[in-house]
């Protein structure tokens, strides 16, 4: 949920999430993969990195949990 909340406030890439949330980079990417598979996040490719953002389903989930 921390990852979803962080992406909600600012679409970003895995490295920034790792540093911001103090989670190992490999764990961040594992979680992002699971979130993508569940349709909660998606990404756009920037120059070299994937920039993750919430899908509508991800936004609805966060609202429901507030």
VOLUMFI-360441 format. One record per atom (N, C-alpha, C, O): chain; residue in three letters; z, y, x; atom name; residue number from 1. Coordinates in pm, 1 decimal, padded with zeros to 6 digits. Layout:
   ch    aa         zz         yy         xx   at     i
    A   ALA          Z          Y          X   CA   NUM
...
end
This chain:
   ch    aa         zz         yy         xx   at     i
    A   UNK    00000.0   -00118.8    00082.5    N     1
    A   UNK    00000.0    00000.0    00000.0   CA     1
    A   UNK    00000.0    00125.9    00087.4    C     1
    A   UNK   -00055.8    00228.7    00049.3    O     1
    A   UNK    00063.0    00116.5    00204.7    N     2
    A   UNK    00064.2    00232.7    00294.1   CA     2
    A   UNK   -00077.4    00270.3    00336.1    C     2
    A   UNK   -00111.4    00388.2    00344.9    O     2
    A   UNK   -00158.5    00169.8    00361.6    N     3
    A   UNK   -00296.2    00196.4    00402.6   CA     3
    A   UNK   -00372.8    00262.9    00288.8    C     3
    A   UNK   -00443.5    00361.2    00310.7    O     3
    A   UNK   -00359.1    00209.9    00168.2    N     4
    A   UNK   -00426.5    00270.2    00053.2   CA     4
    A   UNK   -00382.9    00414.7    00035.1    C     4
    A   UNK   -00466.1    00502.5    00012.4    O     4
    A   UNK   -00254.5    00439.5    00044.8    N     5
    A   UNK   -00203.3    00575.0    00026.8   CA     5
    A   UNK   -00255.8    00668.3    00136.0    C     5
    A   UNK   -00290.8    00782.9    00108.0    O     5
    A   UNK   -00261.3    00620.2    00258.9    N     6
    A   UNK   -00311.5    00703.2    00368.9   CA     6
    A   UNK   -00458.9    00736.2    00349.3    C     6
    A   UNK   -00501.1    00849.1    00374.3    O     6
    A   UNK   -00537.5    00638.5    00304.7    N     7
    A   UNK   -00679.8    00661.7    00282.1   CA     7
    A   UNK   -00700.5    00756.4    00164.4    C     7
    A   UNK   -00793.7    00836.9    00164.3    O     7
    A   UNK   -00614.0    00746.5    00065.5    N     8
    A   UNK   -00624.4    00835.3   -00051.0   CA     8
    A   UNK   -00617.2    00981.3   -00007.9    C     8
    A   UNK   -00693.3    01065.2   -00056.1    O     8
    A   UNK   -00526.5    01010.1    00082.0    N     9
    A   UNK   -00505.2    01148.1    00125.6   CA     9
    A   UNK   -00612.8    01197.0    00221.5    C     9
    A   UNK   -00640.7    01316.7    00229.4    O     9
    A   UNK   -00672.8    01103.3    00294.3    N    10
    A   UNK   -00772.9    01144.0    00391.9   CA    10
    A   UNK   -00857.1    01023.6    00433.5    C    10
    A   UNK   -00811.2    00941.6    00512.9    O    10
    A   UNK   -00978.7    01011.3    00381.7    N    11
    A   UNK   -01065.2    00901.7    00425.4   CA    11
    A   UNK   -01076.1    00903.8    00578.2    C    11
    A   UNK   -01095.3    01009.7    00637.8    O    11
    A   UNK   -01064.2    00789.1    00639.8    N    12
    A   UNK   -01057.9    00784.8    00785.3   CA    12
    A   UNK   -01098.7    00648.8    00838.8    C    12
    A   UNK   -01136.1    00560.0    00762.2    O    12
    A   UNK   -01091.7    00632.6    00969.1    N    13
    A   UNK   -01126.6    00504.4    01028.6   CA    13
    A   UNK   -01001.4    00431.3    01075.3    C    13
    A   UNK   -00892.6    00488.6    01080.4    O    13
    A   UNK   -01018.4    00304.4    01109.1    N    14
    A   UNK   -00905.5    00216.6    01140.4   CA    14
    A   UNK   -00817.8    00264.7    01253.2    C    14
    A   UNK   -00695.8    00250.1    01246.5    O    14
    A   UNK   -00875.9    00321.3    01356.3    N    15
    A   UNK   -00796.8    00366.6    01470.5   CA    15
    A   UNK   -00695.4    00472.7    01428.6    C    15
    A   UNK   -00579.1    00467.4    01468.7    O    15
    A   UNK   -00739.3    00567.9    01348.9    N    16
    A   UNK   -00648.6    00674.4    01302.7   CA    16
    A   UNK   -00538.7    00615.3    01214.6    C    16
    A   UNK   -00422.3    00654.2    01224.9    O    16
    A   UNK   -00576.6    00520.8    01127.8    N    17
    A   UNK   -00474.9    00456.2    01043.7   CA    17
    A   UNK   -00371.5    00385.1    01129.3    C    17
    A   UNK   -00252.0    00392.2    01100.9    O    17
    A   UNK   -00416.4    00316.6    01233.6    N    18
    A   UNK   -00326.3    00245.6    01322.6   CA    18
    A   UNK   -00224.8    00340.6    01385.0    C    18
    A   UNK   -00105.1    00312.1    01387.5    O    18
    A   UNK   -00273.1    00452.3    01434.7    N    19
    A   UNK   -00184.1    00549.7    01499.0   CA    19
    A   UNK   -00093.3    00618.2    01397.4    C    19
    A   UNK    00026.2    00635.0    01421.8    O    19
    A   UNK   -00149.6    00657.5    01284.0    N    20
    A   UNK   -00072.8    00730.1    01182.4   CA    20
    A   UNK    00038.8    00644.0    01124.6    C    20
    A   UNK    00149.3    00692.7    01100.6    O    20
    A   UNK    00009.8    00515.1    01101.9    N    21
    A   UNK    00106.4    00426.6    01035.8   CA    21
    A   UNK    00184.9    00340.5    01133.6    C    21
    A   UNK    00272.9    00264.3    01093.8    O    21
    A   UNK    00152.4    00353.2    01261.8    N    22
    A   UNK    00218.8    00275.0    01366.0   CA    22
    A   UNK    00206.7    00124.0    01339.3    C    22
    A   UNK    00305.2    00050.1    01343.3    O    22
    A   UNK    00084.5    00081.6    01312.5    N    23
    A   UNK    00052.1   -00058.5    01285.9   CA    23
    A   UNK   -00050.7   -00100.5    01390.3    C    23
    A   UNK   -00143.0   -00024.2    01418.5    O    23
    A   UNK   -00037.6   -00219.9    01448.7    N    24
    A   UNK   -00137.6   -00263.5    01546.8   CA    24
    A   UNK   -00279.0   -00258.8    01488.5    C    24
    A   UNK   -00300.7   -00291.8    01371.9    O    24
    A   UNK   -00373.0   -00217.8    01570.4    N    25
    A   UNK   -00511.0   -00201.0    01526.6   CA    25
    A   UNK   -00567.9   -00329.0    01465.5    C    25
    A   UNK   -00637.8   -00323.9    01364.3    O    25
    A   UNK   -00538.4   -00442.2    01526.1    N    26
    A   UNK   -00590.6   -00568.6    01471.7   CA    26
    A   UNK   -00537.2   -00593.5    01331.2    C    26
    A   UNK   -00610.1   -00644.5    01246.1    O    26
    A   UNK   -00413.4   -00559.0    01305.5    N    27
    A   UNK   -00355.1   -00575.7    01172.3   CA    27
    A   UNK   -00419.4   -00481.8    01071.6    C    27
    A   UNK   -00444.8   -00519.8    00957.4    O    27
    A   UNK   -00445.4   -00359.2    01114.4    N    28
    A   UNK   -00509.9   -00261.9    01025.4   CA    28
    A   UNK   -00644.3   -00316.3    00980.2    C    28
    A   UNK   -00676.2   -00312.6    00861.4    O    28
    A   UNK   -00723.7   -00367.0    01074.8    N    29
    A   UNK   -00856.4   -00417.1    01038.0   CA    29
    A   UNK   -00849.2   -00542.8    00952.2    C    29
    A   UNK   -00935.5   -00564.3    00867.1    O    29
    A   UNK   -00748.3   -00625.5    00973.3    N    30
    A   UNK   -00728.9   -00741.9    00884.9   CA    30
    A   UNK   -00700.9   -00695.4    00742.2    C    30
    A   UNK   -00759.3   -00746.7    00646.7    O    30
    A   UNK   -00611.5   -00598.2    00728.7    N    31
    A   UNK   -00577.0   -00546.6    00596.4   CA    31
    A   UNK   -00696.7   -00477.7    00531.0    C    31
    A   UNK   -00720.6   -00494.3    00411.4    O    31
    A   UNK   -00771.3   -00400.8    00609.1    N    32
    A   UNK   -00889.3   -00333.5    00554.5   CA    32
    A   UNK   -00992.0   -00434.6    00504.7    C    32
    A   UNK   -01056.6   -00413.0    00402.2    O    32
    A   UNK   -01006.6   -00543.5    00576.9    N    33
    A   UNK   -01099.8   -00648.1    00532.8   CA    33
    A   UNK   -01055.5   -00705.2    00398.3    C    33
    A   UNK   -01137.2   -00722.1    00307.8    O    33
    A   UNK   -00927.0   -00734.7    00385.2    N    34
    A   UNK   -00874.1   -00786.8    00258.7   CA    34
    A   UNK   -00891.1   -00685.6    00146.0    C    34
    A   UNK   -00928.5   -00722.2    00034.5    O    34
    A   UNK   -00863.9   -00559.7    00174.4    N    35
    A   UNK   -00878.1   -00455.1    00072.8   CA    35
    A   UNK   -01023.7   -00439.7    00030.0    C    35
    A   UNK   -01052.2   -00418.0   -00087.8    O    35
    A   UNK   -01115.9   -00450.9    00125.8    N    36
    A   UNK   -01259.3   -00445.8    00092.3   CA    36
    A   UNK   -01298.5   -00563.8    00004.7    C    36
    A   UNK   -01370.7   -00547.4   -00093.6    O    36
    A   UNK   -01250.7   -00683.3    00040.3    N    37
    A   UNK   -01283.4   -00803.4   -00037.2   CA    37
    A   UNK   -01232.2   -00793.9   -00180.0    C    37
    A   UNK   -01291.3   -00851.9   -00271.2    O    37
    A   UNK   -01123.6   -00721.7   -00200.1    N    38
    A   UNK   -01066.8   -00704.6   -00334.4   CA    38
    A   UNK   -01126.3   -00585.0   -00407.7    C    38
    A   UNK   -01091.6   -00558.2   -00522.7    O    38
    A   UNK   -01216.3   -00513.2   -00340.4    N    39
    A   UNK   -01282.9   -00400.0   -00404.0   CA    39
    A   UNK   -01198.9   -00274.2   -00412.0    C    39
    A   UNK   -01225.8   -00186.6   -00494.1    O    39
    A   UNK   -01096.5   -00264.2   -00327.0    N    40
    A   UNK   -01007.3   -00148.4   -00332.1   CA    40
    A   UNK   -01048.9   -00037.2   -00236.7    C    40
    A   UNK   -01017.7    00079.6   -00259.9    O    40
    A   UNK   -01118.5   -00072.7   -00130.4    N    41
    A   UNK   -01170.9    00026.8   -00037.4   CA    41
    A   UNK   -01315.9   -00007.7   -00005.2    C    41
    A   UNK   -01361.1   -00120.7   -00023.7    O    41
    A   UNK   -01385.0    00091.0    00042.4    N    42
    A   UNK   -01520.5    00072.8    00092.4   CA    42
    A   UNK   -01533.7    00163.1    00213.4    C    42
    A   UNK   -01440.3    00236.3    00246.1    O    42
    A   UNK   -01646.5    00159.5    00279.6    N    43
    A   UNK   -01662.9    00245.7    00395.7   CA    43
    A   UNK   -01805.0    00299.1    00404.8    C    43
    A   UNK   -01900.0    00243.1    00349.9    O    43
    A   UNK   -01814.6    00409.6    00476.4    N    44
    A   UNK   -01941.4    00468.4    00514.5   CA    44
    A   UNK   -01943.5    00467.2    00666.5    C    44
    A   UNK   -01840.9    00486.9    00731.6    O    44
    A   UNK   -02058.9    00444.3    00720.6    N    45
    A   UNK   -02068.9    00449.3    00867.0   CA    45
    A   UNK   -02088.3    00593.6    00910.3    C    45
    A   UNK   -02180.4    00662.2    00865.9    O    45
    A   UNK   -01999.8    00637.3    00997.7    N    46
    A   UNK   -02022.4    00766.0    01061.0   CA    46
    A   UNK   -02098.2    00732.3    01190.2    C    46
    A   UNK   -02159.4    00625.7    01197.6    O    46
    A   UNK   -02096.3    00814.6    01286.4    N    47
    A   UNK   -02176.4    00793.8    01406.8   CA    47
    A   UNK   -02154.7    00655.1    01465.7    C    47
    A   UNK   -02251.4    00581.4    01484.4    O    47
    A   UNK   -02032.0    00617.8    01495.2    N    48
    A   UNK   -02004.2    00486.5    01553.7   CA    48
    A   UNK   -01896.5    00409.3    01478.7    C    48
    A   UNK   -01873.1    00291.7    01506.4    O    48
    A   UNK   -01832.6    00474.1    01386.0    N    49
    A   UNK   -01716.8    00413.4    01321.4   CA    49
    A   UNK   -01736.4    00403.7    01171.3    C    49
    A   UNK   -01816.9    00475.3    01111.7    O    49
    A   UNK   -01660.7    00313.3    01112.9    N    50
    A   UNK   -01659.0    00301.3    00967.3   CA    50
    A   UNK   -01549.4    00392.4    00914.2    C    50
    A   UNK   -01434.1    00382.9    00956.1    O    50
    A   UNK   -01585.3    00479.8    00822.9    N    51
    A   UNK   -01487.5    00569.4    00761.2   CA    51
    A   UNK   -01454.0    00510.6    00624.6    C    51
    A   UNK   -01539.8    00502.3    00536.7    O    51
    A   UNK   -01330.0    00470.5    00608.0    N    52
    A   UNK   -01284.9    00403.4    00486.9   CA    52
    A   UNK   -01238.7    00503.8    00383.0    C    52
    A   UNK   -01179.6    00606.9    00415.2    O    52
    A   UNK   -01266.9    00471.2    00257.3    N    53
    A   UNK   -01216.8    00551.9    00145.8   CA    53
    A   UNK   -01190.6    00459.6    00027.2    C    53
    A   UNK   -01241.2    00347.6    00020.8    O    53
    A   UNK   -01111.2    00509.1   -00065.3    N    54
    A   UNK   -01075.5    00430.6   -00182.9   CA    54
    A   UNK   -01191.9    00418.4   -00279.2    C    54
    A   UNK   -01273.1    00509.9   -00293.0    O    54
    A   UNK   -01198.5    00306.4   -00344.2    N    55
    A   UNK   -01291.1    00290.6   -00455.6   CA    55
    A   UNK   -01217.7    00337.7   -00581.2    C    55
    A   UNK   -01098.7    00369.0   -00576.7    O    55
    A   UNK   -01288.6    00342.3   -00690.6    N    56
    A   UNK   -01224.4    00378.6   -00817.3   CA    56
    A   UNK   -01113.5    00278.7   -00849.9    C    56
    A   UNK   -01006.8    00317.1   -00897.7    O    56
    A   UNK   -01139.1    00151.8   -00824.0    N    57
    A   UNK   -01038.2    00047.9   -00848.4   CA    57
    A   UNK   -00913.6    00071.8   -00762.5    C    57
    A   UNK   -00801.4    00054.1   -00810.1    O    57
    A   UNK   -00932.5    00111.3   -00637.7    N    58
    A   UNK   -00819.7    00141.4   -00550.3   CA    58
    A   UNK   -00739.6    00260.7   -00599.3    C    58
    A   UNK   -00616.7    00259.8   -00593.5    O    58
    A   UNK   -00808.6    00363.2   -00647.5    N    59
    A   UNK   -00739.8    00480.2   -00700.3   CA    59
    A   UNK   -00659.4    00444.3   -00823.6    C    59
    A   UNK   -00546.3    00490.2   -00840.1    O    59
    A   UNK   -00716.9    00362.9   -00909.7    N    60
    A   UNK   -00646.5    00321.2   -01032.1   CA    60
    A   UNK   -00522.5    00240.1   -00998.1    C    60
    A   UNK   -00418.2    00256.6   -01061.6    O    60
    A   UNK   -00532.8    00152.8   -00898.6    N    61
    A   UNK   -00416.7    00073.2   -00857.7   CA    61
    A   UNK   -00304.0    00163.0   -00809.2    C    61
    A   UNK   -00188.7    00143.9   -00847.8    O    61
    A   UNK   -00335.7    00260.5   -00725.1    N    62
    A   UNK   -00232.0    00350.8   -00677.5   CA    62
    A   UNK   -00167.6    00430.6   -00790.2    C    62
    A   UNK   -00046.1    00450.4   -00791.4    O    62
    A   UNK   -00248.8    00476.2   -00884.4    N    63
    A   UNK   -00193.7    00548.5   -00999.4   CA    63
    A   UNK   -00100.3    00460.2   -01079.2    C    63
    A   UNK    00005.8    00505.2   -01122.5    O    63
    A   UNK   -00138.4    00333.8   -01099.3    N    64
    A   UNK   -00057.1    00240.9   -01177.2   CA    64
    A   UNK    00076.9    00213.8   -01108.9    C    64
    A   UNK    00176.3    00187.4   -01176.5    O    64
    A   UNK    00080.5    00220.0   -00977.2    N    65
    A   UNK    00203.1    00191.1   -00903.0   CA    65
    A   UNK    00293.2    00311.9   -00885.4    C    65
    A   UNK    00405.8    00298.5   -00837.3    O    65
    A   UNK    00245.8    00429.1   -00923.4    N    66
    A   UNK    00329.8    00550.6   -00910.3   CA    66
    A   UNK    00438.2    00554.9   -01013.7    C    66
    A   UNK    00516.9    00649.5   -01016.7    O    66
end
